[in-house]
């Protein structure tokens, strides 16, 4: 797995060992970022603040940083995932632009007063575990998202439609086994 575009294009991303992490394919990542950079409802990536929730390898957040995002917060509850993200951040010399938070996505609480809301949030929860809804609710309730934020939610394409209370659906796509929703806080 590699960074698809931007300043870090072609660099290899380390992933945690085992079957618990299912990184977004290079093809799907490229498509998602093309949409974020060109859709009329998107502000693009330049100087934006991103969150990579259920970070796993951190591929989505690393791709955002490579393409010009100002900063990224990587959130995951698994130490193995955060260790892989930490190694990638160090290998790519992104320490000043990356922060890591070991936390359950559904228990984020309030955004710290010293922090600003995020412009883009990537959510790629484990498939078929019903974690997307609680994570979306936590982001909204905790004030983690800017009013014009875009949330990119990856789910199994085979999963039933889900309600997204508190969010407006901007777009919906399918990439192989992955279904991607683009949302904005309502």
N, C-alpha and C positions, 0 to 999 in steps of 0.2 A: 504494500500500500504506500502510495506516494502523495505528496502535495501536488495538486493538479495545475495550479497557476499562481502567478504573483512572484514576489521577491524570493520565495523559497521553493519555487517550482522544481519538481523532480526529486526533492529530498525525501528520503525514506522515513516513514512514521513507524515507531515501535508500538506494538500492541501488547496488552497484558496476555500472559499465558492462559490457556484453558478455553473452554467453550462458552463462558459467561458473556464475553464481549463479541458483538456482531457489528464490526465497523461498516459504515455506509460505503458502498462501492464507489470507486473513482468516477464511474459514469454518472451515478446518481448525484454525487457531490458536485460534479461539473454542472449538471443540469440545474440543481438548486441554486448554485451561485450565479449562473447566468440569469436566472429569474430575479434573484435579489439585486443584481446589477442593472437590469434593464426594464423591469416591470414598472408601469406608471405609478403604482401605489407604493413603490419602494424608494427610500432615500439613498440606496446604494450602501457601500461599505466604508468608504473613506472617512476616517476619523470617528467612526461609530464605535460604541461600546457593546461588546457581545458577551453572551453567557453560553456555555456549552454544558447543559444539564444532562445527567446520565452520561457523562463525558466519555467513559470507556478509554479509548486511545487518545481522545482529544482531537480527532481528525477534523471535525467541523470547526472548532475554535481555532485550530492551527491554520486551517485553510483561510478562515476569516482574517487572521493576523497577517498571513502571507499576502492577502489581497488588499490590505490597507486599513483594516480595523485598528483603532487606537489601542484597545485593550480587550482582554478576554478573561472572564472568571470561569474556571473549570470546576464543576460541581459533580461529585460522585460520592457514594457511601463506601465504596470498596477501596481499600488501601492499595491493592494491586493495580487498579485502574489509575489512581492518582500517582503511583510510582512510575507508571508508563508515561503519563502526561508530564510529570516532573522531568523525566529523562529526555523527552522530546523538547520541552521548553529549554532545557540546558543545552542540548545538542544544536538547537537553532538560535541560541543566544537571545531568547525572548523574555528573560527574567523580568525586565523592567515593564513589560506590557502584559504579563500573565500573573494571575493569582489563582490559588487552588483552595477549595473549600470542601472538607470532608463532611458531608451532610446528606441526609435523606431528602430527596427533592420535595416530598410532600410536607416536610417540616422545616422549611426555610425560615419561618418567622418573618419579622419585619426587616426591611432593608435597613442596614445601619445608617444612622444620621450622617455619618462622615462619607457615605457613598452616594453616588448619583444613580438614578434609574438607568436601566440598560435599554439600548436601542434595538437589539436583535437577540433573540433567545433560540437556541437549537435544543430540541428535546428529542431524544432517541431512546425511549425506555425499552426495556426487554419486552418483546412481543408477547401478547396474550396474558399479561399479568395485571391488567387494569390499573396501571400506574400513571397513565397520561392525565386522566381527569383530576386526581388529587394534586399532581404537580402543577397543572395549569391553574387550579384554584389557589394554590400556595403562592405562585408568582403574582397573581392578581391581588390577592388579599394582603400580601406583604409589601406592596408598592415597589416591586422589583423592576417593573416595566415602565418605560416612558409612554406617554399617551399615544405617540405615533409608532410605537415599537412593532416589529414584525416577529412573530413566533413561527418557527419552522418545526413542525411536529411530524416525525417519521413513525409510521405504524406498519404493521403487516397489511399488505394489500388485501388479504383474505379476511381481516377482521371486520365485524359489523360496523356500520356507521356509528359515530359517537356524537353525543351532545357536547357542545363547547360553550356552556353558559359563561357570559362575561366576555366573549370573544366573537368577532365577526370573521367569517371565512372569506379570505381574499382570493384564494386559488386552491386547486386540488389537482395533484398529478399522481401518476403511477410509474414506477421504475422497477420492472421485474417483480420481485417479491415485496417491494417496499411501496407503500402509499404515503404521500407527503401532503400535509395540509399547511397552508400559509394562513396565519391568523393575525388579527390585530385586536388589542383590548377594546371592548365596546364602550 
